């Protein structure tokens, strides 16, 4: 019973600190954003109700984006205050090790990591879509035309076989300036060009075009056509309407659907594949920063709580910077995919584990 009371006491202090951190820092971020958007609110006469709705969803974005930071600060605050008041020392004197004291923080951080993943990938995306819609079309007053028209479409049918469309109107299922390229090894074997392409009865039709075929000597043969069915193109106009946006603004299922579409149509998807796998690893950041910060907060060295807080915050800052650097390296295929996704988590988990083991018990 005594240990259960200690667990409840530690977690109560932790959640009090977490709520203070979320409200204080969250409100600061919201106020800064309000100042940045103030001119658009006034110039575009955005209704107050819409502004309130926007910041309701924006608050959800703040929690989703900064939750590991909130957890870090809450752990540093709560544990440092306990150490400053010698409560950690009293717990150790009563027979509790630092491992036992850290256990409720680590368990709750792991559970919150799971909750953060669920919220980010299944609850947040639909609300965030509404936030982005309000920002783009009500606050910034941008045209909705971009939803119906795409430019510079590029898709691969098979290796060495791809096409481009300069402009495509999705509702009308009509595009301008299609070019289809076929290669044989490193040699261009055929180009089909047409000023117009349409999607009719589930079939792509090129109109008033020219076929240029090249033999091994480079000589060309020209054939004109009025109408040609492009049966090798299997995508639909709605596939061109799949807007990627930022991967962090998309749910896991939506991002995986996009990746599958790109695989089927030959579009680029390496960046999105890395980001999809990071959606599994990033929530564990919450657990890892707590693991790293507890030894420093629980054992304030000479200089007191401020030094412990600064060291813990510095480690966390380095963690997040390196996390983004590895993400960028994965995007550009500079490092293997598994290193980009799990490398930093593994290194800092080991650092936190060693720090906890070596900390004064």
GUTOR-202421 format. One record per residue (C-alpha): chain; y, z, x; residue number from 0. Coordinates in steps of 0.25 Angstrom, whole numbers, plus 2048, in hexadecimal, padded with zeros to 3 digits. Example, Ala and Ser with C-alpha at 12.3 -4.5 7.8 and 13.67 -1.06 7.14 Angstrom:
BEGIN
REC vodren  yy  zz  xx bator
REC      A 7EE 81F 831     0
REC      A 7FC 81D 837     1
This chain:
BEGIN
REC vodren  yy  zz  xx bator
REC      A 800 800 800     0
REC      A 80A 803 80B     1
REC      A 808 7F6 812     2
REC      A 80A 7EF 804     3
REC      A 817 7F7 803     4
REC      A 81B 7F2 811     5
REC      A 818 7E4 80D     6
REC      A 820 7E5 801     7
REC      A 82C 7EB 808     8
REC      A 82C 7E1 813     9
REC      A 82B 7D5 809    10
REC      A 836 7DB 801    11
REC      A 83F 7DC 80D    12
REC      A 83B 7CE 810    13
REC      A 83E 7C8 803    14
REC      A 84B 7CF 802    15
REC      A 84F 7C9 80F    16
REC      A 84A 7BB 80A    17
REC      A 852 7BB 7FD    18
REC      A 85F 7BF 805    19
REC      A 85C 7B4 80F    20
REC      A 859 7A9 804    21
REC      A 866 7AD 7FC    22
REC      A 86F 7AF 807    23
REC      A 86B 7A2 80F    24
REC      A 868 79A 803    25
REC      A 875 79D 7FD    26
REC      A 87C 799 80A    27
REC      A 875 78C 80A    28
REC      A 879 789 7FC    29
REC      A 887 78D 7FE    30
REC      A 888 784 80A    31
REC      A 882 778 802    32
REC      A 88C 77B 7F6    33
REC      A 898 779 800    34
REC      A 892 76C 805    35
REC      A 890 767 7F7    36
REC      A 89D 76C 7F1    37
REC      A 8A4 75F 7F3    38
REC      A 899 757 7EC    39
REC      A 899 762 7E0    40
REC      A 8A8 760 7DE    41
REC      A 8A9 751 7E0    42
REC      A 89D 74D 7D8    43
REC      A 8A0 758 7CD    44
REC      A 892 75E 7CE    45
REC      A 890 767 7C2    46
REC      A 88E 776 7C5    47
REC      A 881 776 7BE    48
REC      A 87C 76B 7C7    49
REC      A 881 772 7D4    50
REC      A 879 77F 7CF    51
REC      A 86D 777 7CD    52
REC      A 86E 770 7DB    53
REC      A 86F 77D 7E2    54
REC      A 864 783 7DA    55
REC      A 85B 778 7E0    56
REC      A 862 779 7EE    57
REC      A 85F 788 7EE    58
REC      A 850 784 7ED    59
REC      A 852 77A 7F9    60
REC      A 858 785 801    61
REC      A 84C 78E 7FF    62
REC      A 843 783 802    63
REC      A 84A 77E 80F    64
REC      A 84E 78C 815    65
REC      A 842 795 810    66
REC      A 83C 797 81E    67
REC      A 84A 79B 823    68
REC      A 84C 7A5 818    69
REC      A 83E 7AB 81B    70
REC      A 842 7AC 82A    71
REC      A 84F 7B3 827    72
REC      A 849 7BC 81D    73
REC      A 83E 7C0 826    74
REC      A 848 7C3 832    75
REC      A 851 7CB 829    76
REC      A 846 7D3 822    77
REC      A 83E 7D7 82E    78
REC      A 84A 7D9 837    79
REC      A 850 7E3 82E    80
REC      A 842 7EA 82D    81
REC      A 842 7EA 83C    82
REC      A 850 7EF 83D    83
REC      A 84E 7FB 834    84
REC      A 841 7FE 83C    85
REC      A 838 7FC 830    86
REC      A 830 7F2 838    87
REC      A 82E 7FD 842    88
REC      A 82A 807 838    89
REC      A 820 7FE 832    90
REC      A 81A 7FC 840    91
REC      A 81A 80B 842    92
REC      A 812 80D 836    93
REC      A 807 804 83B    94
REC      A 80B 7F6 836    95
REC      A 80B 7EB 840    96
REC      A 815 7DF 841    97
REC      A 80A 7D6 83C    98
REC      A 809 7DF 82F    99
REC      A 818 7DF 82D   100
REC      A 819 7D0 82F   101
REC      A 80D 7CD 825   102
REC      A 815 7CE 818   103
REC      A 820 7C5 81E   104
REC      A 816 7BB 823   105
REC      A 80D 7BB 816   106
REC      A 819 7B9 80D   107
REC      A 81F 7AE 816   108
REC      A 812 7A6 816   109
REC      A 812 7A7 806   110
REC      A 821 7A3 806   111
REC      A 81D 797 80F   112
REC      A 813 793 804   113
REC      A 81D 795 7F9   114
REC      A 828 78D 801   115
REC      A 81E 782 803   116
REC      A 81B 781 7F4   117
REC      A 82A 783 7F0   118
REC      A 82E 778 7FA   119
REC      A 824 76E 7F6   120
REC      A 821 770 7E7   121
REC      A 82D 777 7E1   122
REC      A 839 773 7E9   123
REC      A 838 763 7E9   124
REC      A 83B 761 7DA   125
REC      A 847 76B 7DA   126
REC      A 84C 765 7E7   127
REC      A 84B 757 7E1   128
REC      A 855 75B 7D7   129
REC      A 85E 762 7E1   130
REC      A 85F 754 7E9   131
REC      A 861 74D 7DC   132
REC      A 86D 756 7D9   133
REC      A 873 755 7E7   134
REC      A 871 746 7E8   135
REC      A 876 741 7DA   136
REC      A 87E 74C 7D5   137
REC      A 885 753 7E1   138
REC      A 886 747 7EA   139
REC      A 886 73C 7DE   140
REC      A 87E 732 7E6   141
REC      A 879 726 7DE   142
REC      A 86B 727 7D8   143
REC      A 869 718 7DC   144
REC      A 861 71C 7E8   145
REC      A 856 721 7DF   146
REC      A 854 712 7DA   147
REC      A 856 70A 7E7   148
REC      A 850 70B 7F4   149
REC      A 853 703 801   150
REC      A 84B 6FF 80D   151
REC      A 83D 701 808   152
REC      A 833 700 813   153
REC      A 824 701 810   154
REC      A 817 6FE 818   155
REC      A 80B 6F7 810   156
REC      A 802 6F7 81C   157
REC      A 804 6F8 82B   158
REC      A 80B 6EC 82F   159
REC      A 80F 6E9 821   160
REC      A 81B 6EE 81B   161
REC      A 827 6EB 812   162
REC      A 836 6EE 810   163
REC      A 83F 6EE 804   164
REC      A 84E 6EE 806   165
REC      A 852 6F4 7F8   166
REC      A 849 6F8 7ED   167
REC      A 84E 6FC 7DE   168
REC      A 843 705 7D9   169
REC      A 846 705 7CA   170
REC      A 847 6F5 7CA   171
REC      A 83A 6F4 7D4   172
REC      A 842 6EA 7DC   173
REC      A 845 6E9 7EA   174
REC      A 84D 6E0 7F3   175
REC      A 849 6D9 801   176
REC      A 83B 6DC 803   177
REC      A 834 6D9 810   178
REC      A 825 6DA 813   179
REC      A 820 6DA 821   180
REC      A 812 6D7 826   181
REC      A 80E 6D8 835   182
REC      A 801 6D5 83C   183
REC      A 801 6DF 848   184
REC      A 80F 6DE 84E   185
REC      A 811 6D0 849   186
REC      A 819 6CD 83C   187
REC      A 810 6C5 833   188
REC      A 818 6C4 826   189
REC      A 825 6C8 81F   190
REC      A 827 6C7 810   191
REC      A 836 6C8 80B   192
REC      A 83B 6C7 7FD   193
REC      A 849 6CB 7F8   194
REC      A 843 6D2 7EC   195
REC      A 837 6DA 7E9   196
REC      A 833 6E0 7DB   197
REC      A 828 6E9 7D6   198
REC      A 822 6E3 7CA   199
REC      A 815 6E7 7C2   200
REC      A 811 6F0 7CE   201
REC      A 812 6E5 7D8   202
REC      A 81D 6E2 7E2   203
REC      A 823 6D4 7E1   204
REC      A 82B 6CD 7EC   205
REC      A 834 6C2 7E7   206
REC      A 83A 6B5 7EE   207
REC      A 835 6B9 7FB   208
REC      A 830 6B3 808   209
REC      A 823 6B5 810   210
REC      A 824 6B3 81F   211
REC      A 817 6B2 826   212
REC      A 816 6B2 836   213
REC      A 80A 6AD 83D   214
REC      A 806 6B2 84B   215
REC      A 80F 6A8 852   216
REC      A 81B 6AD 84A   217
REC      A 81D 6A1 841   218
REC      A 821 6A4 833   219
REC      A 81D 69F 826   220
REC      A 826 6A1 81A   221
REC      A 822 6A1 80B   222
REC      A 82B 6A4 800   223
REC      A 827 6AB 7F3   224
REC      A 82E 6AE 7E5   225
REC      A 825 6BA 7E2   226
REC      A 81B 6C1 7EA   227
REC      A 812 6CD 7E6   228
REC      A 812 6D8 7F1   229
REC      A 805 6DF 7EE   230
REC      A 804 6E6 7FB   231
REC      A 810 6EF 7F7   232
REC      A 80A 6FA 7EF   233
REC      A 816 704 7ED   234
REC      A 81E 705 7E0   235
REC      A 82D 705 7DF   236
REC      A 82C 714 7DC   237
REC      A 826 716 7EA   238
REC      A 834 711 7F0   239
REC      A 83B 71C 7E7   240
REC      A 833 727 7EE   241
REC      A 83F 72E 7F5   242
REC      A 83B 736 801   243
REC      A 848 73F 803   244
REC      A 846 74A 80C   245
REC      A 838 74F 80D   246
REC      A 83C 75E 80C   247
REC      A 842 75A 7FF   248
REC      A 835 755 7FA   249
REC      A 828 75C 7F5   250
REC      A 81B 75B 7FD   251
REC      A 815 753 7F2   252
REC      A 821 749 7F1   253
REC      A 821 747 800   254
REC      A 812 745 801   255
REC      A 813 73A 7F6   256
REC      A 81E 734 7FE   257
REC      A 816 734 80B   258
REC      A 80A 72E 803   259
REC      A 813 723 7FE   260
REC      A 818 71F 80C   261
REC      A 80A 71F 811   262
REC      A 806 715 806   263
REC      A 812 70C 808   264
REC      A 814 70D 817   265
REC      A 821 715 817   266
REC      A 824 71F 822   267
REC      A 81F 72D 81F   268
REC      A 81D 735 82C   269
REC      A 82A 73D 82A   270
REC      A 826 741 81C   271
REC      A 818 744 820   272
REC      A 81D 74E 82B   273
REC      A 826 754 820   274
REC      A 81B 755 816   275
REC      A 812 75D 820   276
REC      A 81E 766 824   277
REC      A 81F 76A 815   278
REC      A 812 772 818   279
REC      A 817 778 826   280
REC      A 826 77B 823   281
REC      A 823 786 818   282
REC      A 81B 78E 823   283
REC      A 828 78F 82A   284
REC      A 82B 79B 821   285
REC      A 81F 7A2 826   286
REC      A 821 79F 835   287
REC      A 830 7A3 836   288
REC      A 82C 7B0 830   289
REC      A 821 7B2 83A   290
REC      A 82A 7AF 845   291
REC      A 836 7B8 840   292
REC      A 82E 7C5 83D   293
REC      A 82B 7C9 84C   294
REC      A 83A 7C7 84F   295
REC      A 83F 7CE 843   296
REC      A 835 7DA 843   297
REC      A 838 7DD 852   298
REC      A 847 7DC 855   299
REC      A 849 7DC 864   300
REC      A 855 7E1 86B   301
REC      A 861 7DB 864   302
REC      A 85B 7DF 856   303
REC      A 859 7D7 84A   304
REC      A 863 7CC 84D   305
REC      A 85B 7C8 859   306
REC      A 84E 7C8 852   307
REC      A 855 7C0 846   308
REC      A 85B 7B6 850   309
REC      A 84E 7B4 858   310
REC      A 846 7B2 84B   311
REC      A 851 7A8 845   312
REC      A 851 7A0 852   313
REC      A 842 79E 852   314
REC      A 843 79A 843   315
REC      A 84E 790 847   316
REC      A 846 78A 852   317
REC      A 83A 789 849   318
REC      A 842 781 83E   319
REC      A 848 778 848   320
REC      A 83B 775 84F   321
REC      A 835 773 842   322
REC      A 83F 768 83E   323
REC      A 83E 762 84C   324
REC      A 82F 760 84A   325
REC      A 830 75B 83D   326
REC      A 83A 750 842   327
REC      A 830 74D 84E   328
REC      A 825 74B 843   329
REC      A 82D 742 83B   330
REC      A 82F 739 848   331
REC      A 820 73B 84C   332
REC      A 824 741 859   333
REC      A 81A 74C 857   334
REC      A 80D 74C 84F   335
REC      A 80E 74F 841   336
REC      A 806 75C 841   337
REC      A 80F 761 84D   338
REC      A 81C 75E 845   339
REC      A 817 765 838   340
REC      A 810 771 83E   341
REC      A 814 772 84D   342
REC      A 820 77B 84B   343
REC      A 81A 784 841   344
REC      A 80E 786 84A   345
REC      A 817 78A 856   346
REC      A 820 794 84F   347
REC      A 814 79A 847   348
REC      A 80E 79D 855   349
REC      A 81B 7A2 85A   350
REC      A 81D 7AB 84E   351
REC      A 80E 7B0 84F   352
REC      A 810 7B3 85E   353
REC      A 81D 7BA 85B   354
REC      A 817 7C3 850   355
REC      A 80B 7C7 859   356
REC      A 814 7CA 865   357
REC      A 81F 7D2 85D   358
REC      A 81F 7E1 85E   359
REC      A 815 7E6 854   360
